């Protein structure tokens, strides 16, 4: 029981340490990462536009949405960037649950997971922009998107806000977790059980 309690305590400590390290990294690199997200999402959006009119800019924690066909006096919407990518901190915390999170193969797995999460962030930003276009620009939106399209884009965005941004890091961590990390404990328990059983048989 004491050993199990120590293992749980150590896991909690690693989780807290991973969260703290992820938060520090996120704060330090959020601005260049937001510029990357804006550039990547702009490329995807413009590839589907005819003509290509969308421009995205990262500024002061927002992704500013500009279109060349907006009236000059129209406000330029700003999307909160942290809503898209704060879940990186959750991925860092979960990855630290491994007993040897700094082992080379675990660091490699974490970097692979972070790369997958970055791709998901680009798609999430794309969905948010489409939701803005479909539902957030009043008459402009109503003239260009039908009821089905408005419902689909709004639903996709709300799914990301409510569940997707939390489920994504969990799913990535679950897929890349180290299933062998507890194997020695299981083997050790089996071995000790086997020794005790053989000892009892000999005593008989």
C-alpha positions as CSV (number, residue, x, y, z in Angstrom):
1,X,0.0,0.0,0.0
2,X,2.8,2.4,0.9
3,X,4.5,1.7,-2.4
4,X,1.3,2.3,-4.4
5,X,0.8,5.6,-2.5
6,X,4.3,6.6,-3.3
7,X,3.8,5.8,-7.0
8,X,0.6,7.9,-7.1
9,X,2.3,10.8,-5.3
10,X,5.2,10.6,-7.8
11,X,2.7,10.6,-10.7
12,X,0.9,13.7,-9.3
13,X,4.3,15.5,-8.9
14,X,5.2,14.6,-12.5
15,X,1.8,15.8,-13.7
16,X,2.2,19.1,-11.9
17,X,5.8,19.5,-13.1
18,X,4.8,18.8,-16.7
19,X,2.0,21.3,-16.5
20,X,4.3,24.0,-15.1
21,X,7.0,23.3,-17.7
22,X,4.4,23.3,-20.5
23,X,2.9,26.6,-19.2
24,X,6.3,28.3,-19.1
25,X,7.1,27.1,-22.7
26,X,3.7,28.1,-23.9
27,X,4.0,31.7,-22.5
28,X,7.6,32.0,-23.9
29,X,6.7,30.9,-27.5
30,X,3.0,31.7,-27.9
31,X,3.6,34.8,-30.1
32,X,5.8,33.1,-32.8
33,X,3.5,30.0,-32.6
34,X,0.5,32.3,-33.3
35,X,2.3,33.8,-36.3
36,X,2.8,30.3,-37.6
37,X,-0.8,29.4,-37.1
38,X,-2.0,32.5,-38.9
39,X,0.3,31.9,-41.8
40,X,-0.6,28.2,-42.1
41,X,-4.4,28.7,-41.8
42,X,-4.2,31.6,-44.3
43,X,-2.6,29.3,-46.8
44,X,-5.3,26.7,-46.3
45,X,-8.2,29.2,-46.5
46,X,-6.8,31.0,-49.6
47,X,-6.3,27.7,-51.4
48,X,-10.1,27.1,-51.2
49,X,-11.1,30.7,-52.2
50,X,-11.7,32.0,-55.7
51,X,-10.5,34.7,-55.7
52,X,-8.2,34.4,-52.6
53,X,-9.1,37.3,-50.4
54,X,-8.4,36.3,-46.8
55,X,-5.5,37.6,-44.8
56,X,-4.7,36.5,-41.3
57,X,-2.4,38.4,-38.9
58,X,-1.4,37.5,-35.3
59,X,-1.4,40.5,-33.0
60,X,-1.7,40.9,-29.2
61,X,-3.1,37.5,-28.6
62,X,-5.6,37.6,-31.4
63,X,-5.8,36.3,-35.0
64,X,-7.0,39.3,-37.0
65,X,-9.2,38.4,-40.0
66,X,-8.9,40.7,-43.0
67,X,-10.6,40.3,-46.4
68,X,-9.8,42.4,-49.4
69,X,-13.6,42.6,-50.2
70,X,-14.5,44.0,-46.7
71,X,-15.5,47.7,-46.8
72,X,-12.7,50.0,-45.6
73,X,-14.8,51.1,-42.6
74,X,-15.9,47.6,-41.6
75,X,-14.3,46.3,-38.3
76,X,-11.7,43.6,-38.7
77,X,-12.7,40.6,-36.4
78,X,-10.2,39.3,-33.9
79,X,-10.2,35.7,-32.8
80,X,-8.7,34.8,-29.3
81,X,-5.6,32.8,-30.2
82,X,-5.2,31.2,-26.8
83,X,-8.5,29.4,-27.2
84,X,-7.0,27.5,-30.1
85,X,-3.6,26.4,-28.7
86,X,-3.6,26.5,-24.9
87,X,-4.3,22.7,-24.8
88,X,-0.6,22.3,-25.6
89,X,-0.1,22.7,-21.8
90,X,-2.4,19.8,-21.2
91,X,-0.4,17.6,-23.6
92,X,2.8,18.5,-21.8
93,X,1.3,17.6,-18.4
94,X,-0.1,14.3,-19.6
95,X,3.3,13.4,-21.2
96,X,5.0,13.9,-17.9
97,X,3.0,11.1,-16.4
98,X,5.4,8.6,-17.8
99,X,7.9,7.4,-15.2
100,X,10.8,8.4,-17.4
101,X,9.4,11.5,-19.3
102,X,12.9,12.7,-20.2
103,X,14.1,9.5,-21.8
104,X,15.0,9.9,-25.5
105,X,12.1,7.8,-26.9
106,X,9.6,9.6,-24.6
107,X,10.8,13.0,-25.7
108,X,10.6,11.9,-29.3
109,X,7.0,10.7,-28.7
110,X,6.1,14.0,-27.1
111,X,7.6,16.0,-30.0
112,X,5.6,13.8,-32.5
113,X,2.4,14.4,-30.5
114,X,3.1,18.2,-30.4
115,X,3.5,18.2,-34.2
116,X,0.1,16.4,-34.6
117,X,-1.5,18.8,-32.2
118,X,-0.1,21.7,-34.2
119,X,-1.8,20.3,-37.3
120,X,-5.1,20.1,-35.3
121,X,-4.6,23.7,-34.2
122,X,-4.4,24.8,-37.9
123,X,-7.6,23.0,-38.7
124,X,-9.3,24.3,-35.6
125,X,-8.5,27.9,-36.6
126,X,-9.7,27.2,-40.1
127,X,-13.1,26.0,-38.6
128,X,-13.3,29.1,-36.4
129,X,-12.7,31.3,-39.4
130,X,-15.4,29.5,-41.5
131,X,-17.8,29.7,-38.6
132,X,-17.1,33.5,-38.4
133,X,-17.8,33.9,-42.1
134,X,-20.9,31.8,-41.9
135,X,-22.5,33.2,-38.8
136,X,-20.6,36.3,-37.5
137,X,-20.8,38.9,-40.2
138,X,-24.6,39.7,-40.3
139,X,-26.0,40.3,-43.7
140,X,-22.7,39.4,-45.4
141,X,-22.9,35.9,-43.9
142,X,-26.6,35.4,-44.7
143,X,-26.0,36.4,-48.3
144,X,-23.1,33.9,-48.8
145,X,-24.0,30.9,-46.6
146,X,-27.2,28.8,-46.5
147,X,-28.9,27.5,-43.4
148,X,-27.2,24.1,-43.6
149,X,-23.7,25.6,-44.1
150,X,-24.2,28.0,-41.2
151,X,-25.4,25.2,-38.9
152,X,-22.5,22.9,-39.9
153,X,-19.7,25.4,-39.4
154,X,-21.2,26.8,-36.2
155,X,-21.6,23.2,-34.9
156,X,-18.1,22.3,-35.8
157,X,-16.7,25.3,-34.0
158,X,-18.8,24.7,-30.8
159,X,-17.7,21.1,-30.8
160,X,-14.1,22.2,-30.8
161,X,-14.7,24.8,-28.0
162,X,-16.6,22.4,-25.8
163,X,-14.9,19.1,-26.3
164,X,-12.4,19.0,-29.1
165,X,-9.6,21.2,-27.6
166,X,-9.6,19.0,-24.5
167,X,-10.1,15.6,-26.2
168,X,-7.3,16.2,-28.7
169,X,-4.3,16.2,-26.3
170,X,-5.8,13.2,-24.4
171,X,-6.2,11.2,-27.6
172,X,-2.7,12.0,-28.7
173,X,-1.3,11.1,-25.3
174,X,-3.3,7.9,-25.1
175,X,-2.0,6.8,-28.6
176,X,1.6,7.6,-27.8
177,X,1.7,6.6,-24.1
178,X,4.4,4.1,-23.0
179,X,2.4,0.9,-22.3
180,X,5.6,-0.9,-21.2
181,X,6.3,1.5,-18.4
182,X,4.4,-0.7,-15.9
183,X,5.6,-4.0,-17.4
184,X,8.5,-4.4,-14.9
185,X,6.1,-3.9,-12.0
186,X,3.7,-6.5,-13.4
187,X,6.6,-8.9,-14.1
188,X,8.0,-8.3,-10.6
189,X,4.7,-9.0,-8.9
190,X,4.3,-12.2,-11.0
191,X,7.8,-13.3,-10.2
192,X,7.4,-12.7,-6.5
193,X,4.1,-14.6,-6.5
194,X,5.8,-17.5,-8.3
195,X,8.6,-17.6,-5.8
196,X,6.2,-17.6,-2.9
197,X,4.2,-20.4,-4.5
198,X,7.2,-22.5,-5.2
199,X,8.4,-22.0,-1.6
200,X,5.1,-23.2,-0.3
201,X,5.1,-26.3,-2.5
202,X,8.6,-27.2,-1.3
203,X,7.6,-26.8,2.4
204,X,4.8,-29.3,1.8
